[in-house]
């Protein structure tokens, strides 16, 4: 029986996981990791050490959190000066 015909309670992670995994090393520059995430339209990259052991996962959320912390001093906080939008009917 294929994964699409089995009920959710019968499926396992192995039934639906991605088999062609794109990964990075802990030394991969963030710019390159971000490029891979966007290019392959994925939300996370396993971080592997030289022997292939997974030591973590770098997610889009991780990158956004880093960017917000790194640049919080250069950009005003969102909604610090809220704007009002008015729509006119014709």
Buried (B, 14 or more C-beta within 10 A) or exposed (E): EEEEEEEEEEEEEEEEEEEEEEBBEEEBEEEEBBEBBEEEEBEBBBBBEEEEEEEEEBBBEBBEEEEEEEEEEEEEEEEEEEEEEEEEEE
